[in-house]
Each structure stands twice: as structure tokens, then as C-alpha cells.
Amino acid sequence: MHSGDFRVQSSATTDLSAGADPWGLHIRFDPAHIGSNCSRVNDHHFVLSSAWQPTSAQFGPFELIQHFVQQLQKVQPPRVVIEELNGATADLARMAYALGIPTVIENEFSTAEDADSLRWSTALRQSISQQSHTQDLPLKFGYETYALGMRNHALLAQMQVPHASHFDGCVRVLDVGCGTGVFLDLLTRQGITAEGVERNAQSVRFAQSLGLAIHTDDALEFLALHPNHYDGLYCSHFVEHLPIDAVERLIQLCAQTLQPGGIAVFTFPDPESIRSQLLGFWRDPEHVRFYHPELIETLAQVYGLQAEYNSQQIPGRTVGPFSLQPPSATPSPSAPASLWARWAKALGLATAADLAALQAHNQHQQHLIEQLWQVNQTWAWEDNVVLRLRKPLA
């Protein structure tokens, strides 16, 4: 899938197909376009390059999807008409379906023959064919729409790949607050039976269009109804949406829902990450507060879960102290130069004292570099923390 060379271009002219519905949002292809570029001709027409790869189990480029959702928000079309489904438009169809906008596919499409691509394409066909052809409510701004438009699925999948290994050997895994199902898809590709619970109807529809098993329910209420039911629980970026009493209830229910020997993996923004604090956390209007992993671990211990892994506890991760006063750029002055040293300097000769002074200067500069690195390395810490907890066998 092309992702790096996408850009939106304004265009004053295009050959619009005869009889096109001016009130729908039409997406068509033009062989004259090169690469993976998209031209937004006007509010009701997208023209895409025809050089997209066949539809497969890969998420589309974030820039295209983000702009598409923004355009849906702006125009609020009664329907989306797609000339052909392929690698460029499958995610657009999923987005329209998730937002409750009727979608019309004018031409069938071919897919790759692997199992995941077949699952994705079959579920998308079924979702579109079963949708209502009238939009119940006009599209309005809300957290759900904002979140869908800002969700880079390809990046999320890449970030969550390492988390899937925690569930090797699990038989039945529940993704608590699964969102649009990115992690469920990763587990499914590994042959693990996985299902999710999610209350957001738009996210549920997107996940269902990928052929994933989703329960539309409040996560806490669902957990309360399924004691000792799963040997794996995944809870990604959920705790920061909850006040502390709800977080405690969540951990208690996770402990009850897990079978003996089962594991629960929590991932959430690291409060010790400068990037999380400054660059991303408050973009989400539903975020309540940061939680330190030590607090989550403590609550887990209260309800009988044992911590096996904490991504904060890695070698070399230390908080480097620094002074409010700038350090001296040069080392402390040495003793006054001897008469011989002054003669040697006048003659342009180096002495042992000169060599010692140069060595001291280099050592001082190295010390300053190490101090600076101790402070700056905190920018290299991961944005998120990962905790793996286990329910004892007895």
C-alpha cells in the first residue's frame, strides 16, 4: 500500500461522469493520475489514481482516510458512491459504513487469495449489502467521528504487533474496549480465538467489516457477566478514560474474568514519557488522567494478580539529575604555569602540563555530554507502558 506519497491536490476541472448524483460523495479513478495521489475536485468528487494495488488485508494510507472523514464531516452526503473497491477505497467504504452513511459500489473487485484478505473482503461485502439505504441521522461532530478520522490503523497495528506475543498459547482472548479491532485482527492472523467488547457503535461496525467477533456492550458490565471465561485479556488505552474508582472496578473484574493461570495485558500512556505528556494525550477529549504503572500494579496485587512484566523496568532507564545553573564550559583552572612552561609556550613547544590540560578539557567535555544525555534520553522512552499480569493457578 502506498502511504508516503499521498497528497491532496485542488483541481478546477474534471470529466465528471454523466448523471452523477451531485449530493453524494463520488469516488472514481483516472488513469492519467500517477502514483497514489488523490485530487479533490470539489466537495462531492474525489479522483484517485488507478495505480493502486488490489484489495488485500492491509489498512489504507492514513492521510487519505483522514481527509475522507473530514470531507464526510463537511459535506454530510446522503450516500457514498465508489466506482470500484480496491486498495485505495476499501477503507473508505469501511469508514462510510462505520459512520452510518449508505455506500454504493458500482463495480465488483478482486482480492488476494490469502485467508485474511478473503475475511476482510467478505465481511465488507456483507456489511455493505446489509446496511440501511437511508441515513437515520445527519452526521454530526462528536468524539466518535473525531476518533475515527484520527485513527491511523496501519500505525496502530505496527505498534501492537509486539503485544500479540504475550498471548502465545492462549485459547480464548478478550480485547476489553477493542475499538475498531486492530489488535483482534492481529490475534486472528496468529490463529488465536479472539473476541472484543466495545460500546462505541461506529467502532463496532468498522471492526465487523473486518470479519471480527465483537460484543456491543459496556466493557465492565460484560466482564461482570463472564467469570472465569477467558485465559487472556487485553486492555489497551482504556484505563486513561476512567476515573480511579472505575479503574479499580475494571481490575477487579479482570481478575474475576480470568481463568487460573490466565494473563491480562494492560497498555496505556506512560506518565513518565515527555512525548505522551506534551504531544498526544489531550487530543482525546475522553481522556481523564494519567495512571502510573506502579498504581496499576498495586491494584492488581490487591485483587490477586501478579505482575510478570513492566516495560518501564528496562536496563538504563534512569532519571538524570541536572542543575538549574549552567555548567562551566571549561574545567577548573590549574596551578600557575612554571617559568619553563612559559618559555616553552613562547617558543611554541608543548609540555606535559599542556597535554594534561588538554586531557582534562576533553574529560570535562565528555562529562558534560554524559550529563546532557542523561536528561535528553527521557525523550527516547516509549510513549506507552505495557504491564503483563497473571492470575495464579491456586
C-alpha positions as MATLAB code, in Angstrom:
seq = 'MHSGDFRVQSSATTDLSAGADPWGLHIRFDPAHIGSNCSRVNDHHFVLSSAWQPTSAQFGPFELIQHFVQQLQKVQPPRVVIEELNGATADLARMAYALGIPTVIENEFSTAEDADSLRWSTALRQSISQQSHTQDLPLKFGYETYALGMRNHALLAQMQVPHASHFDGCVRVLDVGCGTGVFLDLLTRQGITAEGVERNAQSVRFAQSLGLAIHTDDALEFLALHPNHYDGLYCSHFVEHLPIDAVERLIQLCAQTLQPGGIAVFTFPDPESIRSQLLGFWRDPEHVRFYHPELIETLAQVYGLQAEYNSQQIPGRTVGPFSLQPPSATPSPSAPASLWARWAKALGLATAADLAALQAHNQHQQHLIEQLWQVNQTWAWEDNVVLRLRKPLA';
ca = [
       0.000    0.000    0.000;
       1.364    3.393   -0.923;
       1.344    5.734    2.039;
       4.277    8.088    1.897;
       3.487    9.828   -1.400;
      -0.185   10.637   -0.830;
      -1.216   14.238   -1.203;
      -4.457   16.081   -1.849;
      -4.492   18.467   -4.758;
      -7.066   21.045   -5.799;
      -8.227   20.824   -9.397;
     -10.528   23.151  -11.276;
     -11.661   20.765  -13.991;
     -12.523   17.102  -14.360;
     -14.618   14.915  -16.580;
     -17.466   14.064  -14.220;
     -19.461   11.010  -15.222;
     -22.816   11.721  -16.771;
     -25.762   11.559  -14.435;
     -23.638   11.607  -11.273;
     -25.555   12.387   -8.115;
     -24.364   15.878   -7.104;
     -25.444   15.313   -3.496;
     -23.491   12.138   -2.923;
     -19.756   11.845   -2.455;
     -18.362   10.138   -5.580;
     -15.003    8.385   -5.701;
     -13.659    7.390   -9.090;
     -10.357    6.633  -10.824;
      -8.420    8.386  -13.540;
      -5.597    6.612  -15.435;
      -3.946    9.994  -16.012;
      -3.089   10.236  -12.335;
       0.285    8.824  -11.381;
       1.245    7.101   -8.173;
      -1.106    7.197   -5.215;
      -2.210   10.801   -5.480;
      -5.764   11.988   -4.954;
      -7.364   15.084   -6.387;
     -10.313   16.591   -4.574;
     -12.151   18.184   -7.486;
     -14.925   19.657   -5.381;
     -16.875   18.855   -2.264;
     -18.637   15.930   -3.935;
     -15.912   14.277   -6.043;
     -12.655   12.509   -5.289;
     -10.489   11.386   -8.210;
      -7.892    8.750   -7.350;
      -5.016    7.266   -9.256;
      -5.759    3.917  -10.864;
      -2.341    2.628   -9.805;
      -3.478    1.132   -6.515;
      -2.781   -2.439   -5.587;
      -5.621   -4.976   -5.356;
      -7.725   -5.098   -2.239;
      -5.937   -7.030    0.487;
      -5.826   -7.284    4.262;
      -3.874   -4.043    4.638;
      -5.088   -0.748    6.025;
      -5.120    2.208    3.678;
      -2.924    5.315    3.995;
      -3.843    7.458    6.961;
      -3.712   10.738    5.023;
      -6.363    9.572    2.566;
      -8.659    8.238    5.281;
      -8.263   11.328    7.462;
      -9.134   13.635    4.585;
     -12.067   11.440    3.570;
     -13.596   11.576    7.062;
     -13.082   15.328    7.180;
     -14.873   15.633    3.860;
     -17.755   13.479    5.091;
     -17.988   15.713    8.130;
     -18.058   18.825    5.964;
     -20.440   17.676    3.223;
     -22.582   15.176    5.178;
     -23.594   13.361    1.973;
     -26.653   11.101    1.919;
     -24.527    8.375    0.321;
     -21.031    7.493   -0.886;
     -20.640    6.148   -4.423;
     -17.431    4.235   -5.140;
     -16.561    3.364   -8.720;
     -14.530    0.321   -7.710;
     -13.286   -1.202   -4.492;
      -9.550   -1.787   -4.381;
      -6.568   -0.965   -2.203;
      -7.425    2.725   -2.238;
     -11.106    2.626   -1.407;
     -11.796   -0.386    0.810;
     -11.012    1.579    3.977;
     -13.107    4.488    2.695;
     -16.055    2.121    2.329;
     -15.462    0.840    5.866;
     -15.370    4.378    7.211;
     -18.598    5.328    5.463;
     -20.249    2.155    6.733;
     -18.977    2.762   10.284;
     -20.403    6.289   10.238;
     -23.772    5.033    9.038;
     -23.595    6.524    5.533;
     -25.061    4.267    2.808;
     -22.389    3.146    0.377;
     -22.883    2.132   -3.256;
     -20.245    0.038   -5.033;
     -20.578    0.333   -8.804;
     -18.160   -2.465   -9.766;
     -17.070   -5.727   -8.188;
     -13.487   -6.124   -7.161;
     -10.884   -8.861   -6.982;
      -8.934   -9.706   -3.864;
      -5.811  -11.559   -2.962;
      -6.366  -15.219   -2.215;
      -4.975  -15.403    1.320;
      -7.344  -16.130    4.197;
      -7.129  -12.712    5.824;
      -7.870  -10.842    2.601;
     -10.835  -13.132    1.988;
     -12.104  -12.496    5.518;
     -11.820   -8.728    5.104;
     -13.465   -8.581    1.682;
     -16.278  -10.997    2.563;
     -17.139   -9.095    5.735;
     -17.081   -5.760    3.885;
     -19.407   -7.074    1.172;
     -21.805   -8.401    3.780;
     -21.699   -5.173    5.768;
     -22.475   -3.021    2.730;
     -25.198   -5.335    1.449;
     -26.938   -5.407    4.830;
     -26.765   -1.685    5.533;
     -29.794    0.554    5.516;
     -30.065    2.720    2.415;
     -31.316    5.698    4.376;
     -29.214    7.589    6.850;
     -31.043    7.682   10.166;
     -29.407   10.852   11.452;
     -27.261   13.522    9.818;
     -23.571   13.154   10.530;
     -22.578   15.446   13.366;
     -19.325   16.215   15.048;
     -18.647   14.054   18.063;
     -15.893   12.123   19.740;
     -16.672    9.008   17.692;
     -16.287   10.771   14.350;
     -13.193   12.629   15.517;
     -11.589    9.421   16.787;
     -12.253    7.519   13.577;
     -10.758   10.291   11.485;
      -7.639   10.470   13.671;
      -7.031    6.721   13.951;
      -4.035    5.588   11.933;
      -4.863    1.889   11.736;
      -1.670    0.872    9.946;
       0.461    2.589   12.597;
      -1.611    1.114   15.442;
      -1.170   -2.368   14.014;
       2.586   -1.860   13.764;
       2.757   -0.635   17.368;
       0.691   -3.528   18.719;
       2.460   -6.379   16.931;
       4.863   -6.936   19.891;
       1.909   -7.168   22.290;
       0.449  -10.163   20.474;
       3.341  -12.381   21.580;
       2.163  -12.105   25.193;
      -0.802  -14.306   24.249;
       1.117  -17.187   22.688;
      -0.534  -20.376   23.860;
      -3.806  -18.719   24.873;
      -7.032  -20.371   23.745;
      -9.573  -17.594   24.156;
      -8.696  -13.897   24.427;
     -10.956  -10.907   25.041;
      -9.960   -7.420   23.928;
     -11.550   -5.099   26.501;
     -12.607   -1.860   24.813;
     -11.372   -3.167   21.468;
     -12.167   -0.053   19.406;
     -12.003   -0.761   15.688;
     -10.468   -4.203   16.205;
      -6.844   -3.666   15.153;
      -5.447   -5.950   17.869;
      -8.184   -8.525   17.354;
      -7.119   -8.745   13.739;
      -3.503   -9.355   14.785;
      -4.552  -12.192   17.108;
      -6.813  -13.692   14.453;
      -3.921  -13.763   11.995;
      -1.967  -15.790   14.588;
      -4.737  -18.352   14.850;
      -5.853  -17.280   18.335;
      -9.581  -17.272   19.028;
     -10.236  -13.665   19.949;
     -13.273  -11.504   20.502;
     -13.806   -7.958   21.619;
     -16.224   -5.866   23.619;
     -16.858   -2.257   22.646;
     -19.670    0.189   23.388;
     -18.975    2.591   20.519;
     -21.313    1.599   17.700;
     -19.191    3.213   14.978;
     -16.066    1.352   16.072;
     -18.037   -1.887   16.286;
     -19.283   -1.507   12.708;
     -15.747   -0.906   11.448;
     -14.450   -3.989   13.277;
     -17.325   -6.109   11.974;
     -16.450   -5.058    8.420;
     -13.102   -6.806    9.022;
     -14.859  -10.050    9.929;
     -14.124   -9.835   13.653;
     -16.248  -11.047   16.570;
     -17.427   -8.055   18.611;
     -19.852   -7.709   21.506;
     -21.591   -4.333   21.595;
     -21.725   -3.695   25.319;
     -20.247   -1.737   28.187;
     -16.915   -3.392   28.968;
     -17.362   -3.516   32.749;
     -20.862   -4.923   32.515;
     -19.694   -7.557   30.032;
     -16.800   -8.638   32.256;
     -19.140   -8.981   35.230;
     -21.224  -11.500   33.264;
     -18.296  -13.750   32.275;
     -16.378  -15.013   35.336;
     -13.526  -17.488   34.697;
     -14.264  -17.318   30.971;
     -11.024  -16.216   29.269;
      -7.379  -17.186   29.569;
      -6.254  -13.886   28.077;
      -7.395  -10.280   28.435;
      -6.052   -7.298   26.514;
      -6.831   -3.806   27.751;
      -5.256   -1.162   25.537;
      -5.672    2.564   26.166;
      -8.740    2.121   28.308;
      -7.697    2.990   31.866;
      -6.891    6.614   30.989;
     -10.554    7.043   30.017;
     -11.726    6.101   33.522;
     -11.713    7.702   36.991;
      -9.846    5.815   39.681;
     -12.884    4.038   41.139;
     -13.763    2.653   37.699;
     -10.145    1.571   37.138;
     -10.221   -0.352   40.405;
     -13.506   -1.971   39.372;
     -12.025   -2.853   35.975;
      -9.037   -4.632   37.526;
     -11.266   -6.472   39.976;
     -13.484   -7.701   37.135;
     -10.488   -8.690   35.035;
      -9.244  -10.829   37.925;
     -12.665  -12.478   38.144;
     -12.984  -12.997   34.385;
      -9.564  -14.632   34.000;
      -9.196  -18.358   34.357;
      -6.484  -19.542   36.768;
      -3.146  -19.174   35.024;
      -4.547  -16.631   32.590;
      -2.849  -13.338   31.744;
      -4.023   -9.757   31.410;
      -2.018   -7.233   29.402;
      -2.577   -3.533   30.043;
      -1.095   -0.815   27.892;
      -1.668    2.884   28.493;
       0.140    6.243   28.198;
       3.289    6.354   30.301;
       3.097    9.361   32.652;
       6.909    9.467   32.671;
       7.007    9.913   28.899;
       7.610   13.529   27.900;
       6.100   12.875   24.476;
       2.902   11.468   25.928;
       2.585   14.403   28.296;
       3.225   17.099   25.701;
       2.299   15.796   22.274;
      -0.678   13.475   22.296;
      -2.615   12.826   25.466;
      -5.001   15.770   25.428;
      -6.018   15.319   21.813;
      -8.548   12.813   23.053;
     -11.490   14.597   24.723;
     -12.374   11.457   26.701;
      -9.026   11.143   28.471;
      -9.439   11.586   32.222;
      -5.921   11.345   33.661;
      -2.570    9.548   33.539;
      -2.060    6.428   35.646;
       1.367    5.335   36.824;
       2.103    1.627   36.291;
       3.048    1.245   39.955;
      -0.501    2.240   40.870;
      -1.986   -0.276   38.428;
       0.350   -2.974   39.729;
      -0.685   -2.238   43.304;
      -4.373   -2.505   42.460;
      -3.695   -5.735   40.599;
      -1.976   -7.236   43.643;
      -4.962   -6.322   45.811;
      -7.179   -8.469   43.586;
      -4.769  -11.385   43.307;
      -2.944  -10.672   40.060;
       0.830  -10.937   39.935;
       2.971   -8.638   37.805;
       5.252  -10.508   35.403;
       6.428   -7.717   33.120;
       6.638   -3.936   33.292;
       8.059   -2.150   30.252;
       9.250    0.716   32.456;
      11.689   -1.594   34.183;
      14.305   -1.825   31.468;
      18.091   -1.510   31.888;
      19.403    2.017   31.581;
      16.129    3.788   32.202;
      17.035    6.353   34.843;
      16.010    9.899   35.613;
      19.107   12.033   35.065;
      19.591   14.864   37.586;
      20.524   18.309   36.362;
      21.309   21.659   37.929;
      19.359   24.844   37.407;
      22.702   26.579   36.908;
      24.553   26.085   33.605;
      27.807   24.143   33.934;
      31.158   25.702   33.201;
      32.299   25.177   29.624;
      35.899   24.636   30.752;
      37.424   22.665   33.636;
      38.634   24.327   36.786;
      41.858   26.319   36.264;
      45.082   24.522   37.069;
      48.082   25.819   39.026;
      50.021   28.820   37.610;
      52.402   27.886   34.814;
      56.079   27.452   35.737;
      58.872   29.539   34.263;
      59.839   26.627   31.999;
      56.235   26.307   30.830;
      56.125   29.994   29.972;
      59.385   29.711   27.992;
      58.120   26.639   26.150;
      54.895   28.420   25.242;
      56.846   31.419   23.941;
      58.857   29.027   21.743;
      55.693   27.211   20.571;
      56.595   23.978   22.355;
      54.086   21.670   24.058;
      54.754   20.482   27.571;
      53.434   17.686   29.748;
      51.273   20.269   31.513;
      49.739   21.246   28.161;
      48.902   17.627   27.431;
      47.388   17.182   30.894;
      45.284   20.334   30.413;
      44.029   19.067   27.054;
      43.118   15.721   28.578;
      41.296   17.470   31.440;
      39.394   19.621   28.945;
      38.343   16.566   26.926;
      37.247   14.729   30.057;
      35.216   17.753   31.135;
      33.509   17.955   27.739;
      32.723   14.236   27.875;
      31.231   14.697   31.338;
      29.012   17.496   30.026;
      27.877   15.306   27.126;
      27.003   12.473   29.513;
      25.018   14.855   31.718;
      23.134   16.163   28.691;
      22.404   12.629   27.510;
      21.059   11.617   30.922;
      18.481   14.372   30.604;
      17.745   14.012   26.888;
      17.361   10.242   26.932;
      13.948   10.651   28.569;
      12.713   11.746   25.137;
      13.578    8.264   23.883;
      11.317    6.496   26.374;
       8.307    4.741   24.892;
       5.059    6.710   24.822;
       3.169    3.811   26.392;
       3.775    1.392   29.222;
       2.950   -2.318   28.977;
       2.066   -4.447   32.010;
       1.557   -8.205   31.964;
      -0.323   -9.623   34.931;
      -1.074  -13.249   35.713;
      -3.749  -14.937   37.775;
      -2.137  -17.659   39.929;
      -3.160  -21.278   39.375;
      -4.112  -21.643   43.016;
];
